[in-house]
Amino acid sequence: MLQGAVLSCLLFNIMIDDLETAIQKVPGVSYLFFADDLVIWVKCSNIRSLEDALNSSLLNLATWANTNKMEVSVEKTVSQLFTLSTKQHPFHLEYKGLPLEQVSLCKYLGINLDMPFTVYPKAFQPLHNTKQARAESFQLTDRI
């Protein structure tokens, strides 16, 4: 089937229909699909639990991909930690034995996800003049 063909989206959705079952096998793991993109996350109180949950979910994803003859692009797959702590928290996630790159800024669906969330303070600051309002609006739309 050619990419962009009328039936390709429907067939792809049918193909990945059971993927959410594989991901949900790990308690506390959440996910979001958009087209052929997948985001997996977990909310934990410590790094060890976070690593265990996400690595288990990634193992389930690898098993599902092998069973369904699908490939996950490890080169496009990254990990990112969001925390209120100011300390560095190294963590290790891997897919099929390959470590996932850890990033502090990731773009997903056109939205920059960074740590700390720097877009929010700017969004709620009062604007003093029209030029600043236009510049702030441009900056927000540029980031989103």
C-alpha positions, 0 to 999 in steps of 0.5 A: 500500500502506498503511503498517503493512499486512501486506505493506508490510514485505516489499515494502519489503525487496524494494524496497531489496534492491539498495541495499546493492550501491550503498553497497558500491561505495565501499571501506571503507564500512559500513552498517546497516539497521533498518526504513527507517533507514540508517546509513553509516559509514567508519573512516579515518585522516584527514578528507579520506579520510572525506569522500571515501568518505562523499560518494561513498557518498551520491552512490551513494545519491542515484543509487539513490534517483532510479532507484528513485523513492525519497526520502531525508529530508535534514531527518532526515539528520545527520553525526557524527564520532567521534574520539579527537582533542581538536581540532575537525575540520570536515568537509563531507558533502552529499546532492544538493547539500545540506549535512548537518547536523553534530551532536555528539549523535545518537539512533539506535534509542533510543541516544544516540551522543555524543562523547565516549562519556560513557555508558561511564565511568558504566557501569563505575564501582563503585556505593556504595549502593542509591540510587546504584545505582538512580539509575545504572541509571535514567540508563543505561536513560534513555540507551539 
